[in-house]
Amino acid sequence: MLVKKLLLLFAACLVLLFARGSADFLVSVASASAQVPLTASESRGKQLYFQGTSALGTEIIASLGEMDLEVPGGTLACAGCHGRNGVGQTEGGVDPLNLNWEALTKAYTHADGRRRAAYDERSLELAITRGTDPAGRKLLNVMPRYRMSREDVADLIAYLKRVGTDFDPGLSESKIVIGGAVPATGTLAPMGQAVKAVITAYFDELNSRGGIYGRRIELKFAETGDTAAATRANLARLIKDEQVFAMTAVFMAGADKEIAQLMAEQAVPLIGPLTLFPQTTAPLNRQVFYLLSGIDGQARALVNFLAGKSELKNHGLAVVYPRSEINEGSLVAIRDQSKTAGLKVSEVLDYAVGGFDAAGTVKRLKQSAPDSAVFFLGGTQDLLSFMSEAEKVNWFPTLLLPGAFIGTAAFNAPPGFDGKLFFSFPTSPADQTADGIKEFAALSEKYRLPSNNPAAQISAYNAAKILGEALRRAGKDVSREKLIQILEGFNNYSTGLTPAITYGPNRRLGAMGAYIVRANLKEKKFAPASGWVEIVR
């Protein structure tokens, strides 16, 4: 039931949120689906190879050049020079060593006549840690030397034995398999079908123009379940059975933690999941890239907005919320952001879901924090009851509310709250460019997209567009890891329909902030109360 409620909440919110390179490589990829999965040691070695960090948590230090300049291993990861498949490319006159095990373990004659003996595990360990070849000769200065544990060296060598044949599922010479997950039954089925329709249309259009470097995008969908466990199981089957390379626009509401964990376990990138509760706390989930701020992010933006208003900031902040894991997380965000912004949280009142004592809450707050702004995280009926009781005692505090929770029902507030209701939204019409609107409208008309759930369609469309752009930037020699690295390089990317999207090695939320609007009760409309409020932690 919780999953269904969260999905329904998400469905209702969406409307409000938006009302405002080589042949050898290809042959290897074609047979990738039949390869043996990586062992635990090989998987740890893969992280070392691509990221320069240890899955065991130990320190990796790289030293470079005659002066032994030391930097973190992540600055000089192996893949940076040797490439995704270990072969590398000649650059600046430097020919990187072919790290494929078959090549390493054979003697080799350089173009200048120099001979290199075959590597074995011991000589390769010395090359990695001391910078010497099998004959003990010093390698070129461009080859870093790494200070790492024996366990990490063993893991890295284990992966180097696989690097030349370790190709990601879902890739072939002719296609890339992309997955999605939508509700197919119940009240959210129409929204699920609308999302499925727009993603299909976007990639059909891309395929009609030649796909991505000659590869067609092949879409595969799973259904969300009635429980978080069922949804996770459905996605796990889809990833395994259909050999999914990456996913987009997955309905995560109600199963956020479970799906994020699955993506991490399977190392499957997920771009633009549909959720109000992004999982962005430490440790960072490298696989999941969110588009817009969820409830926690919007709460932080509201706190920053409050801190920027001297007439409001000096009065402090009270928080009222129904007890739930989600709201507890929002409370943590509010407290944390308040501390950063120099605000005092003067009172926190929680209550059981379905058991809100509006009169008692108003009485206590009026006595203990009469001048404080009130952050209200309850539902529509709880809010209206709170305002009704406050009107009875002639108390009209400033109220801060995530717009997704309340929406237009706020216009039923007592007149005394006019100008005192502030809502957060992660996007606004100001984000929509003429080209962005025209592009989406043309797609909608050409593929006769359904007229229902336009906000959900736009959200899914933006997710697919970002994935498509990332695949294009990744080039012919794409991999899951390279896709992640490309996404981490997105800086102020414009979708034409959302705030600019920026990701980074330590950032998985594309647009970190929200717009704040004020409810005009007389005209029953929202009016801008701020521009974009950045989340500064």
Number of C-alpha atoms within 10 A of each C-alpha: 9 13 18 18 12 17 24 15 17 24 23 18 22 21 16 20 21 19 13 17 9 8 9 9 17 18 12 18 21 18 14 19 18 9 14 10 10 15 12 12 17 21 17 22 29 28 18 25 28 20 19 24 24 24 15 10 8 12 14 18 19 23 23 18 13 8 8 12 10 16 15 16 24 18 14 22 21 24 19 16 20 21 20 21 20 23 19 18 14 12 9 6 6 11 13 17 16 17 23 19 19 13 15 20 15 12 12 14 10 8 7 6 8 8 12 16 15 17 20 14 14 12 19 21 20 17 22 22 19 18 23 19 20 17 12 12 11 13 14 13 14 14 21 26 24 26 19 18 15 11 14 23 22 18 24 25 25 22 26 22 16 21 23 20 18 21 24 21 25 25 26 21 17 15 18 23 21 25 25 25 26 25 23 17 14 9 13 16 14 17 21 23 20 22 31 25 19 26 24 19 19 20 21 17 15 16 17 9 11 12 19 21 14 13 17 21 22 17 18 18 18 20 20 27 21 18 15 21 14 15 24 23 18 17 25 17 13 19 27 13 9 17 20 26 20 25 28 26 28 28 25 27 26 26 25 20 15 16 25 22 17 18 22 16 10 12 18 24 25 27 27 26 27 29 28 26 23 25 21 19 8 7 8 14 19 22 24 27 26 27 28 31 25 25 27 23 29 32 28 30 29 30 28 25 26 24 20 13 10 9 9 16 20 16 18 21 27 23 22 20 22 21 15 13 9 12 18 14 13 22 21 12 20 26 18 15 23 22 14 14 19 14 21 16 20 16 16 14 14 17 15 11 13 10 9 19 14 17 16 12 17 21 15 13 23 17 9 12 18 18 19 24 24 24 24 20 24 24 15 15 13 20 23 20 17 21 24 18 20 23 17 11 12 10 19 21 20 19 21 26 25 26 21 25 22 21 21 15 13 23 21 11 19 16 14 15 21 17 17 17 22 24 26 30 30 29 24 22 12 12 16 17 15 10 12 15 12 12 13 19 12 11 16 18 10 11 15 12 19 17 9 12 18 19 22 24 27 19 24 26 28 24 25 23 20 21 24 18 15 22 23 16 15 20 15 17 15 20 22 21 21 20 21 24 19 20 26 20 15 18 13 13 16 18 19 18 24 25 25 18 19 20 24 16 12 13 17 26 23 25 23 27 27 30 22 28 22 19 24 19 20 10 9 14 13 19 14 13 16 13 13 19 21 18 20 12 12
